[in-house]
Amino acid sequence: MVKQERAARTRETLMQAAAEFFDRDGYGTTTLSRISKAAGISMGALTFHFPTKDDLADAVQVRGGTITRDALDRVAVDPDRPLRVLVGVTLELARLLEKEAIVRAAARLTRERRSTSADWPATWLPTVERLLESATGHDLRQGIDPKAVQALVVHLLTGAEAQIRCATSGARDPSESAESQLSDIWHVVLRGVADGTRTQGRGEDELVS
């Protein structure tokens, strides 16, 4: 039992160290030797648990996906206000991206390792789709295409991740959290930005042309 616990701790330490490198530097430039040194674990022990860099990256992506699914399971469910729940889901995802290097690594590895099956968006897109399906006929305004809202969610989270990376690299003031910024954006989106008193007689197509 003690040996199994020690092995589990070693794997966890290696995954956390790898996540930091994959998140910051990407898959291509990260090496097992750098991970081994940062984790304070010998190369022999590393390759015993993860024979290749692909194996280690797979493990990081799986762990990032598990953390994401577990977090979304804790988001409050309100069957009468699925759109509100959707906003909460995106805020939780932004929080995870900001706080968990292993989640950010999973998101980046998804883009950089096309052949992998551990796709980070696949851990939350089904939830988004389900909520939008429920929102149709409930709190989603009539005439709004759920697919357009889904695309908006993807863009918002992509933007949140990009801003987080700017903050961690020192290119942006990190004083305001990504979750807080995304909340402000949702207030704008849900209220709309066009002044109806000034746009009467002008179609939506004209406003965005």
N, C-alpha and C positions, 0 to 999 in steps of 0.2 A: 504493500500500500504506500509506504514512504517513497519507494522508488518510482511508483507511478505518479505521485504528487510532484516529485522533483522533476520528472520528465515533462509533466504538464506545465510547470513553472518555466522550464527552459524553453519550451515551445512558445509560451506566451511572451517571454522576454524577446525572443527572436522575431516574432511577428510584430511586436511593438516597435522594435528597432528598424525592421524592414519597412514598416509603414511610414516612419519618419522620412526615410530616404526616398521611397516611392512617391510620397506626397510632395516632397520638396524638389527632388531632382528628376523624377520620372523613372520609368522602367529601364530605358536604354542605358543610362549612365550609372545606374546603381549596380554595385558588385557585391558578391557574397563576402569577399574579404573585408569590405568596408562595414557591412552589417555585423560580421563576426567581431570586429574590433570594437564597434560602438556598443554592442551588447555585452562585451566582456566574456564571450563564450568562444571556445576554440573552434577552428574550422572543422575539425573532425566531428565535434558534437553537432555543429550546424548541419553538416551534410548527412549525419545520421538521421536527423529529424526531417530535413528537407534536402534531398539529394541534388536538386537543381534550383536555379533561380525561379524557373517556372513553377515548381512545386511550392516555393515560398510565396510567390505572388498569388497563386491560387488560394492558398490558405488565408492570406490577407484579405482577398476579395470575399471569400466565404464569410470570414469573421465580420467584415464591414457590412455585409448583407444581413447577417444575423442580428447585429446591433440595431440596424435600421428597422427590420421587421419587428423586433421586440419593442422598440420605441413607439412605432405606429400602433401596436396593439394596446398601448396605454393611452392613446389619444381618446378623449371622451367621444362617445357616440351619441348623436342626437338624430334619431330617424326622421324627425320633422324638419330638421335644418341641415341637410347634408352639405349644402354649400358652405355653411359656417364651419362644419367639420373639415371640409376640404382646405379652407384657409388655415385651420389649426394644424393640419397635416403638413402643409408647406412650411409653416413656421417651425415645426418640430424638425423637419428635414434641414432647414437652414441652421438651426441650433446644433444639430449633429455635425454638419459640415464644419461649423466653427469650432466646436469643442473636441471633436474626435478625429485625430490624425488618421486613424485606421479607416474611417468612413471616407475622408477626403482621398486617401490612397485608393480605396476601392473605386471611387468615382473616376479618378485619373487613370487607373489601370484599365478600366472598362474601355476608355478611348484609345489607349496605347496598345492594348493586346486584343486585337479584333477576334482572334480565334477562341478566346475564353468563353465559357458558358456561364460564368459567374458575373452576370451583367447587373451593375448596381441599379440602374433605373428599373429593371425588372422586379426589384424588391418593393417598389412603391407605385409604379404605374398602374398595376391592377387595382390598387386601392383608389387611386385618382379616377380611373374609369368607372369603378363601381359607384363612387360618390356622385359623379356627374350624371350617371344613369338615374340614380335616385333623385338627384336635384331637379331633373326634368319633370315638370309638373308639380314641383314643390316650391323651392325658393330660387330657382333659376328663371330669370325673366323670359317670357315667351318670345320666341324668335331668335334667341341666342343659340348658336351652334355649340354643343358640348365639345366637339373636336377642337374648336377655336379656343375654348377655355383650357382644354388639355394642353394645347400647344403653348398657351400663355404660361401655364404652370411650369412646363419644361424650360421655357426661356427665362422665367423668373429664377428658377433654381440654378440654371447655368450661370446667370448673372451674379447670383449670390455667391456661388463657388468662386467665380473670377474675382469678385471684390474681396473675399476672404483671403485669397492667395495674394492679392495686392497688399492687404494689411499685414500678413505674416512676413512679407518680404520688405516691409517698411515703405512701400510705395503709396500707402493710404493711411489716414488717421484711423486707428482702430478703436477710438473712443466710443463710437456708436456700433452696436452689434448688428450683424447681418439679419438676425431675427427681428430686431427693432425696425431696421430699414425696410424689410419686406412687409412688416405690418403696416407701415406708412404707405407703401405702394398699394397694398390691398385696399386701404381706405380710399385711395384715389380711384382705383379700378372699380370698386363696388359702387361708388357714388357717381362715377362718370366724370369726364372733364369738359364736356361741351355745355355751355350755358344755353339751356332751352329757350330762354327769353330772347336770345340774340341770334338763334339759328333757325327760327321758325321759317318753314318753307324751303329749307335747304336739306337735302337728303344726306344720309350718312356717307354715301359714296363721294359726295362733293366735299365733305369735311376732311376726308383722308386722301383726296386726289392731289 
